[in-house]
Structures are given as C-alpha cells and as structure tokens.
Amino acid sequence: DRNVVVLANLKPRNMRGIKSNGMLLAASDAQHEHVELLLPPEGSALGERIWFGLEEDKHEQQEAATPNQ
C-alpha cells in the first residue's frame, strides 16, 4: 500500500461508463518510455496541498501573486 497524488476537486465525469471523481497524476521520463504515478513527499498529510519542481520560497511567491502578475 502507498499514497498517490489525486486531483479531487474536479467535476464528476463518466469515464468508460464509470463515474470518476478524481484524476491520478503521473509523469514520464524524457524519452517517454516509462510512466510512474506521482508520489506525495515523505511525511505529507492526506488533503495537504503539495507541489513539485518548485522551491518552497518560489511557491510562496506564486501564491501571493495577483492574477495580473
């Protein structure tokens, strides 16, 4: 068992006849040969906002920015 990253604030949709309430996030390598599910950072709590590829101070700057910046 392990935790994975899921977008859960999406409008429910039918996918192949099954109601979907979220989307698993995955990423591939540069050659697009391997795809893996994104795993949350160690110690993350369920429901916590997470981000990938940004340093914490840059993330805080982006959250503070207005839509016109």
N, CA, C, O and CB atoms as a CASP TS submission, in Angstrom:
PFRMAT TS
TARGET T0000
AUTHOR 0000-0000-0000
METHOD Language model
MODEL 1
PARENT N/A
ATOM      1  N   ASP     1       0.839  -1.188   0.000  1.00  0.00           N
ATOM      2  CA  ASP     1       0.000   0.000   0.000  1.00  0.00           C
ATOM      3  C   ASP     1       0.876   1.240   0.000  1.00  0.00           C
ATOM      4  O   ASP     1       1.935   1.273   0.626  1.00  0.00           O
ATOM      5  CB  ASP     1      -0.950   0.004   1.212  1.00  0.00           C
ATOM      6  N   ARG     2       0.407   2.279  -0.727  1.00  0.00           N
ATOM      7  CA  ARG     2       1.130   3.550  -0.747  1.00  0.00           C
ATOM      8  C   ARG     2       0.165   4.663  -1.120  1.00  0.00           C
ATOM      9  O   ARG     2      -0.894   4.423  -1.699  1.00  0.00           O
ATOM     10  CB  ARG     2       2.326   3.503  -1.739  1.00  0.00           C
ATOM     11  N   ASN     3       0.548   5.866  -0.782  1.00  0.00           N
ATOM     12  CA  ASN     3      -0.236   7.040  -1.153  1.00  0.00           C
ATOM     13  C   ASN     3       0.170   7.488  -2.546  1.00  0.00           C
ATOM     14  O   ASN     3       1.327   7.340  -2.941  1.00  0.00           O
ATOM     15  CB  ASN     3      -0.045   8.190  -0.128  1.00  0.00           C
ATOM     16  N   VAL     4      -0.786   8.037  -3.290  1.00  0.00           N
ATOM     17  CA  VAL     4      -0.527   8.611  -4.603  1.00  0.00           C
ATOM     18  C   VAL     4      -1.159   9.998  -4.637  1.00  0.00           C
ATOM     19  O   VAL     4      -1.932  10.353  -3.747  1.00  0.00           O
ATOM     20  CB  VAL     4      -1.088   7.698  -5.751  1.00  0.00           C
ATOM     21  N   VAL     5      -0.830  10.783  -5.666  1.00  0.00           N
ATOM     22  CA  VAL     5      -1.375  12.128  -5.802  1.00  0.00           C
ATOM     23  C   VAL     5      -2.627  12.062  -6.684  1.00  0.00           C
ATOM     24  O   VAL     5      -2.595  11.526  -7.791  1.00  0.00           O
ATOM     25  CB  VAL     5      -0.313  13.109  -6.404  1.00  0.00           C
ATOM     26  N   VAL     6      -3.725  12.617  -6.169  1.00  0.00           N
ATOM     27  CA  VAL     6      -5.003  12.618  -6.880  1.00  0.00           C
ATOM     28  C   VAL     6      -5.565  14.032  -6.886  1.00  0.00           C
ATOM     29  O   VAL     6      -5.613  14.690  -5.847  1.00  0.00           O
ATOM     30  CB  VAL     6      -6.011  11.626  -6.227  1.00  0.00           C
ATOM     31  N   LEU     7      -5.989  14.498  -8.053  1.00  0.00           N
ATOM     32  CA  LEU     7      -6.750  15.746  -8.129  1.00  0.00           C
ATOM     33  C   LEU     7      -8.188  15.380  -7.804  1.00  0.00           C
ATOM     34  O   LEU     7      -8.814  14.596  -8.517  1.00  0.00           O
ATOM     35  CB  LEU     7      -6.624  16.444  -9.557  1.00  0.00           C
ATOM     36  N   ALA     8      -8.708  15.949  -6.730  1.00  0.00           N
ATOM     37  CA  ALA     8     -10.033  15.550  -6.269  1.00  0.00           C
ATOM     38  C   ALA     8     -11.067  16.660  -6.381  1.00  0.00           C
ATOM     39  O   ALA     8     -12.225  16.445  -6.025  1.00  0.00           O
ATOM     40  CB  ALA     8      -9.955  15.088  -4.851  1.00  0.00           C
ATOM     41  N   ASN     9     -10.691  17.831  -6.861  1.00  0.00           N
ATOM     42  CA  ASN     9     -11.649  18.923  -6.950  1.00  0.00           C
ATOM     43  C   ASN     9     -12.192  19.082  -8.367  1.00  0.00           C
ATOM     44  O   ASN     9     -12.524  20.192  -8.783  1.00  0.00           O
ATOM     45  CB  ASN     9     -11.007  20.219  -6.490  1.00  0.00           C
ATOM     46  N   LEU    10     -12.281  17.993  -9.099  1.00  0.00           N
ATOM     47  CA  LEU    10     -12.776  18.015 -10.470  1.00  0.00           C
ATOM     48  C   LEU    10     -14.265  17.685 -10.506  1.00  0.00           C
ATOM     49  O   LEU    10     -14.773  16.977  -9.636  1.00  0.00           O
ATOM     50  CB  LEU    10     -11.988  17.027 -11.345  1.00  0.00           C
ATOM     51  N   LYS    11     -14.946  18.194 -11.501  1.00  0.00           N
ATOM     52  CA  LYS    11     -16.349  17.864 -11.698  1.00  0.00           C
ATOM     53  C   LYS    11     -16.455  16.379 -12.048  1.00  0.00           C
ATOM     54  O   LYS    11     -15.715  15.903 -12.908  1.00  0.00           O
ATOM     55  CB  LYS    11     -16.986  18.753 -12.813  1.00  0.00           C
ATOM     56  N   PRO    12     -17.364  15.633 -11.397  1.00  0.00           N
ATOM     57  CA  PRO    12     -17.511  14.205 -11.721  1.00  0.00           C
ATOM     58  C   PRO    12     -17.839  13.999 -13.202  1.00  0.00           C
ATOM     59  O   PRO    12     -18.617  14.751 -13.789  1.00  0.00           O
ATOM     60  CB  PRO    12     -18.610  13.569 -10.848  1.00  0.00           C
ATOM     61  N   ARG    13     -17.234  12.968 -13.792  1.00  0.00           N
ATOM     62  CA  ARG    13     -17.464  12.637 -15.202  1.00  0.00           C
ATOM     63  C   ARG    13     -17.563  11.134 -15.345  1.00  0.00           C
ATOM     64  O   ARG    13     -17.028  10.386 -14.527  1.00  0.00           O
ATOM     65  CB  ARG    13     -16.333  13.199 -16.109  1.00  0.00           C
ATOM     66  N   ASN    14     -18.244  10.698 -16.376  1.00  0.00           N
ATOM     67  CA  ASN    14     -18.284   9.281 -16.692  1.00  0.00           C
ATOM     68  C   ASN    14     -17.113   8.946 -17.600  1.00  0.00           C
ATOM     69  O   ASN    14     -16.935   9.549 -18.659  1.00  0.00           O
ATOM     70  CB  ASN    14     -19.628   8.895 -17.354  1.00  0.00           C
ATOM     71  N   MET    15     -16.316   7.969 -17.166  1.00  0.00           N
ATOM     72  CA  MET    15     -15.168   7.503 -17.942  1.00  0.00           C
ATOM     73  C   MET    15     -15.392   6.021 -18.215  1.00  0.00           C
ATOM     74  O   MET    15     -15.336   5.194 -17.305  1.00  0.00           O
ATOM     75  CB  MET    15     -13.799   7.755 -17.183  1.00  0.00           C
ATOM     76  N   ARG    16     -15.644   5.701 -19.472  1.00  0.00           N
ATOM     77  CA  ARG    16     -15.930   4.314 -19.853  1.00  0.00           C
ATOM     78  C   ARG    16     -17.083   3.740 -19.042  1.00  0.00           C
ATOM     79  O   ARG    16     -17.054   2.579 -18.636  1.00  0.00           O
ATOM     80  CB  ARG    16     -14.687   3.445 -19.671  1.00  0.00           C
ATOM     81  N   GLY    17     -18.092   4.561 -18.813  1.00  0.00           N
ATOM     82  CA  GLY    17     -19.280   4.102 -18.111  1.00  0.00           C
ATOM     83  C   GLY    17     -19.171   4.071 -16.599  1.00  0.00           C
ATOM     84  O   GLY    17     -20.095   3.609 -15.929  1.00  0.00           O
ATOM     85  N   ILE    18     -18.062   4.552 -16.041  1.00  0.00           N
ATOM     86  CA  ILE    18     -17.862   4.561 -14.590  1.00  0.00           C
ATOM     87  C   ILE    18     -17.692   6.005 -14.147  1.00  0.00           C
ATOM     88  O   ILE    18     -16.930   6.757 -14.754  1.00  0.00           O
ATOM     89  CB  ILE    18     -16.622   3.694 -14.173  1.00  0.00           C
ATOM     90  N   LYS    19     -18.409   6.401 -13.075  1.00  0.00           N
ATOM     91  CA  LYS    19     -18.308   7.768 -12.582  1.00  0.00           C
ATOM     92  C   LYS    19     -16.932   7.982 -11.953  1.00  0.00           C
ATOM     93  O   LYS    19     -16.514   7.222 -11.079  1.00  0.00           O
ATOM     94  CB  LYS    19     -19.436   8.071 -11.558  1.00  0.00           C
ATOM     95  N   SER    20     -16.226   9.034 -12.412  1.00  0.00           N
ATOM     96  CA  SER    20     -14.901   9.379 -11.907  1.00  0.00           C
ATOM     97  C   SER    20     -15.004  10.673 -11.114  1.00  0.00           C
ATOM     98  O   SER    20     -15.571  11.654 -11.595  1.00  0.00           O
ATOM     99  CB  SER    20     -13.872   9.519 -13.068  1.00  0.00           C
ATOM    100  N   ASN    21     -14.458  10.679  -9.898  1.00  0.00           N
ATOM    101  CA  ASN    21     -14.469  11.860  -9.042  1.00  0.00           C
ATOM    102  C   ASN    21     -13.080  12.465  -8.852  1.00  0.00           C
ATOM    103  O   ASN    21     -12.929  13.411  -8.078  1.00  0.00           O
ATOM    104  CB  ASN    21     -15.055  11.511  -7.699  1.00  0.00           C
ATOM    105  N   GLY    22     -12.079  11.952  -9.528  1.00  0.00           N
ATOM    106  CA  GLY    22     -10.724  12.447  -9.365  1.00  0.00           C
ATOM    107  C   GLY    22      -9.831  11.973 -10.493  1.00  0.00           C
ATOM    108  O   GLY    22     -10.252  11.194 -11.348  1.00  0.00           O
ATOM    109  N   MET    23      -8.584  12.452 -10.488  1.00  0.00           N
ATOM    110  CA  MET    23      -7.626  12.077 -11.523  1.00  0.00           C
ATOM    111  C   MET    23      -6.282  11.766 -10.880  1.00  0.00           C
ATOM    112  O   MET    23      -5.729  12.587 -10.149  1.00  0.00           O
ATOM    113  CB  MET    23      -7.480  13.201 -12.578  1.00  0.00           C
ATOM    114  N   LEU    24      -5.763  10.577 -11.158  1.00  0.00           N
ATOM    115  CA  LEU    24      -4.412  10.224 -10.707  1.00  0.00           C
ATOM    116  C   LEU    24      -3.405  11.025 -11.516  1.00  0.00           C
ATOM    117  O   LEU    24      -3.591  11.225 -12.717  1.00  0.00           O
ATOM    118  CB  LEU    24      -4.146   8.689 -10.851  1.00  0.00           C
ATOM    119  N   LEU    25      -2.345  11.482 -10.874  1.00  0.00           N
ATOM    120  CA  LEU    25      -1.295  12.206 -11.587  1.00  0.00           C
ATOM    121  C   LEU    25      -0.104  11.290 -11.812  1.00  0.00           C
ATOM    122  O   LEU    25       0.324  10.569 -10.910  1.00  0.00           O
ATOM    123  CB  LEU    25      -0.867  13.469 -10.808  1.00  0.00           C
ATOM    124  N   ALA    26       0.423  11.331 -13.023  1.00  0.00           N
ATOM    125  CA  ALA    26       1.571  10.509 -13.391  1.00  0.00           C
ATOM    126  C   ALA    26       2.521  11.361 -14.221  1.00  0.00           C
ATOM    127  O   ALA    26       2.148  12.423 -14.719  1.00  0.00           O
ATOM    128  CB  ALA    26       1.129   9.229 -14.176  1.00  0.00           C
ATOM    129  N   ALA    27       3.745  10.885 -14.362  1.00  0.00           N
ATOM    130  CA  ALA    27       4.753  11.589 -15.157  1.00  0.00           C
ATOM    131  C   ALA    27       5.601  10.561 -15.900  1.00  0.00           C
ATOM    132  O   ALA    27       5.732   9.414 -15.474  1.00  0.00           O
ATOM    133  CB  ALA    27       5.647  12.501 -14.255  1.00  0.00           C
ATOM    134  N   SER    28       6.173  10.998 -17.020  1.00  0.00           N
ATOM    135  CA  SER    28       7.042  10.110 -17.793  1.00  0.00           C
ATOM    136  C   SER    28       8.459  10.671 -17.798  1.00  0.00           C
ATOM    137  O   SER    28       8.690  11.833 -17.461  1.00  0.00           O
ATOM    138  CB  SER    28       6.515   9.938 -19.246  1.00  0.00           C
ATOM    139  N   ASP    29       9.402   9.816 -18.191  1.00  0.00           N
ATOM    140  CA  ASP    29      10.779  10.272 -18.319  1.00  0.00           C
ATOM    141  C   ASP    29      10.920  11.063 -19.625  1.00  0.00           C
ATOM    142  O   ASP    29       9.970  11.156 -20.402  1.00  0.00           O
ATOM    143  CB  ASP    29      11.774   9.065 -18.282  1.00  0.00           C
ATOM    144  N   ALA    30      12.087  11.622 -19.860  1.00  0.00           N
ATOM    145  CA  ALA    30      12.313  12.480 -21.026  1.00  0.00           C
ATOM    146  C   ALA    30      12.111  11.739 -22.350  1.00  0.00           C
ATOM    147  O   ALA    30      11.741  12.352 -23.351  1.00  0.00           O
ATOM    148  CB  ALA    30      13.716  13.055 -20.975  1.00  0.00           C
ATOM    149  N   GLN    31      12.347  10.455 -22.358  1.00  0.00           N
ATOM    150  CA  GLN    31      12.194   9.667 -23.579  1.00  0.00           C
ATOM    151  C   GLN    31      10.766   9.131 -23.745  1.00  0.00           C
ATOM    152  O   GLN    31      10.464   8.485 -24.748  1.00  0.00           O
ATOM    153  CB  GLN    31      13.183   8.508 -23.576  1.00  0.00           C
ATOM    154  N   HIS    32       9.898   9.391 -22.782  1.00  0.00           N
ATOM    155  CA  HIS    32       8.511   8.911 -22.783  1.00  0.00           C
ATOM    156  C   HIS    32       8.433   7.388 -22.862  1.00  0.00           C
ATOM    157  O   HIS    32       7.523   6.832 -23.478  1.00  0.00           O
ATOM    158  CB  HIS    32       7.743   9.526 -23.951  1.00  0.00           C
ATOM    159  N   GLU    33       9.391   6.728 -22.237  1.00  0.00           N
ATOM    160  CA  GLU    33       9.423   5.267 -22.230  1.00  0.00           C
ATOM    161  C   GLU    33       8.844   4.682 -20.948  1.00  0.00           C
ATOM    162  O   GLU    33       8.319   3.569 -20.956  1.00  0.00           O
ATOM    163  CB  GLU    33      10.842   4.780 -22.415  1.00  0.00           C
ATOM    164  N   HIS    34       8.936   5.420 -19.851  1.00  0.00           N
ATOM    165  CA  HIS    34       8.461   4.929 -18.556  1.00  0.00           C
ATOM    166  C   HIS    34       7.510   5.955 -17.939  1.00  0.00           C
ATOM    167  O   HIS    34       7.793   7.153 -17.925  1.00  0.00           O
ATOM    168  CB  HIS    34       9.657   4.643 -17.598  1.00  0.00           C
ATOM    169  N   VAL    35       6.391   5.469 -17.436  1.00  0.00           N
ATOM    170  CA  VAL    35       5.411   6.327 -16.774  1.00  0.00           C
ATOM    171  C   VAL    35       5.235   5.815 -15.355  1.00  0.00           C
ATOM    172  O   VAL    35       5.092   4.612 -15.136  1.00  0.00           O
ATOM    173  CB  VAL    35       4.043   6.349 -17.546  1.00  0.00           C
ATOM    174  N   GLU    36       5.245   6.726 -14.393  1.00  0.00           N
ATOM    175  CA  GLU    36       5.059   6.364 -12.989  1.00  0.00           C
ATOM    176  C   GLU    36       4.063   7.303 -12.342  1.00  0.00           C
ATOM    177  O   GLU    36       3.962   8.471 -12.717  1.00  0.00           O
ATOM    178  CB  GLU    36       6.397   6.395 -12.230  1.00  0.00           C
ATOM    179  N   LEU    37       3.325   6.790 -11.367  1.00  0.00           N
ATOM    180  CA  LEU    37       2.432   7.620 -10.586  1.00  0.00           C
ATOM    181  C   LEU    37       3.248   8.582  -9.747  1.00  0.00           C
ATOM    182  O   LEU    37       4.316   8.220  -9.254  1.00  0.00           O
ATOM    183  CB  LEU    37       1.515   6.764  -9.700  1.00  0.00           C
ATOM    184  N   LEU    38       2.758   9.816  -9.576  1.00  0.00           N
ATOM    185  CA  LEU    38       3.423  10.766  -8.687  1.00  0.00           C
ATOM    186  C   LEU    38       3.123  10.385  -7.251  1.00  0.00           C
ATOM    187  O   LEU    38       1.971  10.139  -6.892  1.00  0.00           O
ATOM    188  CB  LEU    38       2.970  12.222  -8.978  1.00  0.00           C
ATOM    189  N   LEU    39       4.152  10.338  -6.439  1.00  0.00           N
ATOM    190  CA  LEU    39       4.008  10.022  -5.025  1.00  0.00           C
ATOM    191  C   LEU    39       4.157  11.311  -4.231  1.00  0.00           C
ATOM    192  O   LEU    39       4.991  12.151  -4.567  1.00  0.00           O
ATOM    193  CB  LEU    39       5.053   8.957  -4.570  1.00  0.00           C
ATOM    194  N   PRO    40       3.363  11.476  -3.188  1.00  0.00           N
ATOM    195  CA  PRO    40       3.493  12.699  -2.382  1.00  0.00           C
ATOM    196  C   PRO    40       4.823  12.699  -1.630  1.00  0.00           C
ATOM    197  O   PRO    40       5.405  11.641  -1.391  1.00  0.00           O
ATOM    198  CB  PRO    40       2.312  12.826  -1.384  1.00  0.00           C
ATOM    199  N   PRO    41       5.300  13.883  -1.259  1.00  0.00           N
ATOM    200  CA  PRO    41       6.540  13.967  -0.478  1.00  0.00           C
ATOM    201  C   PRO    41       6.419  13.201   0.844  1.00  0.00           C
ATOM    202  O   PRO    41       5.337  13.108   1.424  1.00  0.00           O
ATOM    203  CB  PRO    41       6.897  15.438  -0.202  1.00  0.00           C
ATOM    204  N   GLU    42       7.515  12.673   1.295  1.00  0.00           N
ATOM    205  CA  GLU    42       7.563  11.943   2.569  1.00  0.00           C
ATOM    206  C   GLU    42       6.990  12.806   3.686  1.00  0.00           C
ATOM    207  O   GLU    42       7.356  13.973   3.820  1.00  0.00           O
ATOM    208  CB  GLU    42       9.017  11.519   2.908  1.00  0.00           C
ATOM    209  N   GLY    43       6.104  12.245   4.479  1.00  0.00           N
ATOM    210  CA  GLY    43       5.534  12.950   5.613  1.00  0.00           C
ATOM    211  C   GLY    43       4.330  13.815   5.288  1.00  0.00           C
ATOM    212  O   GLY    43       3.803  14.488   6.173  1.00  0.00           O
ATOM    213  N   SER    44       3.877  13.812   4.025  1.00  0.00           N
ATOM    214  CA  SER    44       2.706  14.607   3.654  1.00  0.00           C
ATOM    215  C   SER    44       1.452  14.041   4.306  1.00  0.00           C
ATOM    216  O   SER    44       1.317  12.829   4.478  1.00  0.00           O
ATOM    217  CB  SER    44       2.538  14.648   2.124  1.00  0.00           C
ATOM    218  N   ALA    45       0.539  14.936   4.665  1.00  0.00           N
ATOM    219  CA  ALA    45      -0.733  14.532   5.257  1.00  0.00           C
ATOM    220  C   ALA    45      -1.795  14.443   4.160  1.00  0.00           C
ATOM    221  O   ALA    45      -1.717  15.156   3.160  1.00  0.00           O
ATOM    222  CB  ALA    45      -1.170  15.531   6.371  1.00  0.00           C
ATOM    223  N   LEU    46      -2.781  13.574   4.347  1.00  0.00           N
ATOM    224  CA  LEU    46      -3.883  13.470   3.394  1.00  0.00           C
ATOM    225  C   LEU    46      -4.576  14.819   3.276  1.00  0.00           C
ATOM    226  O   LEU    46      -4.871  15.463   4.283  1.00  0.00           O
ATOM    227  CB  LEU    46      -4.891  12.373   3.825  1.00  0.00           C
ATOM    228  N   GLY    47      -4.835  15.245   2.042  1.00  0.00           N
ATOM    229  CA  GLY    47      -5.504  16.509   1.805  1.00  0.00           C
ATOM    230  C   GLY    47      -4.605  17.726   1.795  1.00  0.00           C
ATOM    231  O   GLY    47      -5.063  18.832   1.508  1.00  0.00           O
ATOM    232  N   GLU    48      -3.335  17.542   2.102  1.00  0.00           N
ATOM    233  CA  GLU    48      -2.389  18.662   2.128  1.00  0.00           C
ATOM    234  C   GLU    48      -2.069  19.124   0.712  1.00  0.00           C
ATOM    235  O   GLU    48      -1.964  18.303  -0.198  1.00  0.00           O
ATOM    236  CB  GLU    48      -1.094  18.262   2.863  1.00  0.00           C
ATOM    237  N   ARG    49      -1.913  20.429   0.518  1.00  0.00           N
ATOM    238  CA  ARG    49      -1.512  20.965  -0.776  1.00  0.00           C
ATOM    239  C   ARG    49      -0.033  20.664  -0.971  1.00  0.00           C
ATOM    240  O   ARG    49       0.786  20.939  -0.094  1.00  0.00           O
ATOM    241  CB  ARG    49      -1.796  22.501  -0.874  1.00  0.00           C
ATOM    242  N   ILE    50       0.302  20.101  -2.122  1.00  0.00           N
ATOM    243  CA  ILE    50       1.700  19.780  -2.429  1.00  0.00           C
ATOM    244  C   ILE    50       2.052  20.371  -3.784  1.00  0.00           C
ATOM    245  O   ILE    50       1.165  20.729  -4.558  1.00  0.00           O
ATOM    246  CB  ILE    50       1.945  18.239  -2.417  1.00  0.00           C
ATOM    247  N   TRP    51       3.348  20.474  -4.073  1.00  0.00           N
ATOM    248  CA  TRP    51       3.810  20.954  -5.357  1.00  0.00           C
ATOM    249  C   TRP    51       5.099  20.239  -5.693  1.00  0.00           C
ATOM    250  O   TRP    51       5.792  19.712  -4.823  1.00  0.00           O
ATOM    251  CB  TRP    51       4.005  22.488  -5.352  1.00  0.00           C
ATOM    252  N   PHE    52       5.405  20.235  -6.998  1.00  0.00           N
ATOM    253  CA  PHE    52       6.602  19.565  -7.492  1.00  0.00           C
ATOM    254  C   PHE    52       7.390  20.540  -8.351  1.00  0.00           C
ATOM    255  O   PHE    52       6.807  21.323  -9.101  1.00  0.00           O
ATOM    256  CB  PHE    52       6.241  18.283  -8.295  1.00  0.00           C
ATOM    257  N   GLY    53       8.700  20.495  -8.245  1.00  0.00           N
ATOM    258  CA  GLY    53       9.559  21.264  -9.124  1.00  0.00           C
ATOM    259  C   GLY    53       9.768  22.716  -8.731  1.00  0.00           C
ATOM    260  O   GLY    53      10.392  23.468  -9.480  1.00  0.00           O
ATOM    261  N   LEU    54       9.268  23.126  -7.587  1.00  0.00           N
ATOM    262  CA  LEU    54       9.491  24.495  -7.122  1.00  0.00           C
ATOM    263  C   LEU    54      10.086  24.458  -5.731  1.00  0.00           C
ATOM    264  O   LEU    54       9.737  23.610  -4.910  1.00  0.00           O
ATOM    265  CB  LEU    54       8.177  25.312  -7.130  1.00  0.00           C
ATOM    266  N   GLU    55      10.989  25.391  -5.480  1.00  0.00           N
ATOM    267  CA  GLU    55      11.484  25.541  -4.121  1.00  0.00           C
ATOM    268  C   GLU    55      10.393  26.217  -3.298  1.00  0.00           C
ATOM    269  O   GLU    55       9.581  26.961  -3.849  1.00  0.00           O
ATOM    270  CB  GLU    55      12.818  26.361  -4.083  1.00  0.00           C
ATOM    271  N   GLU    56      10.360  25.973  -2.001  1.00  0.00           N
ATOM    272  CA  GLU    56       9.274  26.470  -1.166  1.00  0.00           C
ATOM    273  C   GLU    56       9.107  27.982  -1.254  1.00  0.00           C
ATOM    274  O   GLU    56       7.977  28.465  -1.322  1.00  0.00           O
ATOM    275  CB  GLU    56       9.509  26.072   0.266  1.00  0.00           C
ATOM    276  N   ASP    57      10.201  28.742  -1.256  1.00  0.00           N
ATOM    277  CA  ASP    57      10.064  30.197  -1.298  1.00  0.00           C
ATOM    278  C   ASP    57       9.478  30.670  -2.622  1.00  0.00           C
ATOM    279  O   ASP    57       8.726  31.644  -2.634  1.00  0.00           O
ATOM    280  CB  ASP    57      11.414  30.860  -1.065  1.00  0.00           C
ATOM    281  N   LYS    58       9.794  30.018  -3.732  1.00  0.00           N
ATOM    282  CA  LYS    58       9.214  30.380  -5.028  1.00  0.00           C
ATOM    283  C   LYS    58       7.725  30.054  -5.052  1.00  0.00           C
ATOM    284  O   LYS    58       6.932  30.808  -5.616  1.00  0.00           O
ATOM    285  CB  LYS    58       9.939  29.645  -6.175  1.00  0.00           C
ATOM    286  N   HIS    59       7.343  28.926  -4.437  1.00  0.00           N
ATOM    287  CA  HIS    59       5.927  28.554  -4.364  1.00  0.00           C
ATOM    288  C   HIS    59       5.144  29.611  -3.597  1.00  0.00           C
ATOM    289  O   HIS    59       4.056  30.002  -4.020  1.00  0.00           O
ATOM    290  CB  HIS    59       5.759  27.173  -3.694  1.00  0.00           C
ATOM    291  N   GLU    60       5.684  30.074  -2.479  1.00  0.00           N
ATOM    292  CA  GLU    60       5.006  31.097  -1.682  1.00  0.00           C
ATOM    293  C   GLU    60       4.870  32.397  -2.469  1.00  0.00           C
ATOM    294  O   GLU    60       3.858  33.086  -2.341  1.00  0.00           O
ATOM    295  CB  GLU    60       5.767  31.349  -0.370  1.00  0.00           C
ATOM    296  N   GLN    61       5.863  32.745  -3.277  1.00  0.00           N
ATOM    297  CA  GLN    61       5.783  33.949  -4.103  1.00  0.00           C
ATOM    298  C   GLN    61       4.669  33.811  -5.139  1.00  0.00           C
ATOM    299  O   GLN    61       3.945  34.773  -5.394  1.00  0.00           O
ATOM    300  CB  GLN    61       7.131  34.219  -4.800  1.00  0.00           C
ATOM    301  N   GLN    62       4.524  32.636  -5.734  1.00  0.00           N
ATOM    302  CA  GLN    62       3.479  32.427  -6.733  1.00  0.00           C
ATOM    303  C   GLN    62       2.097  32.515  -6.111  1.00  0.00           C
ATOM    304  O   GLN    62       1.188  33.082  -6.718  1.00  0.00           O
ATOM    305  CB  GLN    62       3.658  31.077  -7.414  1.00  0.00           C
ATOM    306  N   GLU    63       1.913  31.964  -4.905  1.00  0.00           N
ATOM    307  CA  GLU    63       0.620  32.036  -4.237  1.00  0.00           C
ATOM    308  C   GLU    63       0.257  33.474  -3.913  1.00  0.00           C
ATOM    309  O   GLU    63      -0.921  33.830  -3.954  1.00  0.00           O
ATOM    310  CB  GLU    63       0.627  31.196  -2.966  1.00  0.00           C
ATOM    311  N   ALA    64       1.241  34.313  -3.589  1.00  0.00           N
ATOM    312  CA  ALA    64       0.995  35.698  -3.208  1.00  0.00           C
ATOM    313  C   ALA    64       0.754  36.600  -4.423  1.00  0.00           C
ATOM    314  O   ALA    64       0.248  37.712  -4.269  1.00  0.00           O
ATOM    315  CB  ALA    64       2.166  36.224  -2.401  1.00  0.00           C
ATOM    316  N   ALA    65       1.106  36.141  -5.617  1.00  0.00           N
ATOM    317  CA  ALA    65       0.981  36.962  -6.815  1.00  0.00           C
ATOM    318  C   ALA    65      -0.487  37.168  -7.182  1.00  0.00           C
ATOM    319  O   ALA    65      -1.325  36.289  -6.979  1.00  0.00           O
ATOM    320  CB  ALA    65       1.736  36.318  -7.984  1.00  0.00           C
ATOM    321  N   THR    66      -0.779  38.347  -7.725  1.00  0.00           N
ATOM    322  CA  THR    66      -2.130  38.607  -8.219  1.00  0.00           C
ATOM    323  C   THR    66      -2.271  37.981  -9.595  1.00  0.00           C
ATOM    324  O   THR    66      -1.261  37.662 -10.221  1.00  0.00           O
ATOM    325  CB  THR    66      -2.433  40.135  -8.269  1.00  0.00           C
ATOM    326  N   PRO    67      -3.496  37.795 -10.088  1.00  0.00           N
ATOM    327  CA  PRO    67      -3.677  37.178 -11.411  1.00  0.00           C
ATOM    328  C   PRO    67      -2.982  37.923 -12.548  1.00  0.00           C
ATOM    329  O   PRO    67      -2.677  37.320 -13.576  1.00  0.00           O
ATOM    330  CB  PRO    67      -5.139  37.080 -11.718  1.00  0.00           C
ATOM    331  N   ASN    68      -2.724  39.234 -12.382  1.00  0.00           N
ATOM    332  CA  ASN    68      -2.093  40.019 -13.449  1.00  0.00           C
ATOM    333  C   ASN    68      -0.577  39.965 -13.415  1.00  0.00           C
ATOM    334  O   ASN    68       0.067  40.541 -14.292  1.00  0.00           O
ATOM    335  CB  ASN    68      -2.536  41.449 -13.360  1.00  0.00           C
ATOM    336  N   GLN    69       0.022  39.292 -12.432  1.00  0.00           N
ATOM    337  CA  GLN    69       1.482  39.253 -12.337  1.00  0.00           C
ATOM    338  C   GLN    69       2.026  38.089 -13.109  1.00  0.00           C
ATOM    339  O   GLN    69       3.240  37.888 -13.149  1.00  0.00           O
ATOM    340  CB  GLN    69       1.936  39.174 -10.888  1.00  0.00           C
TER
END
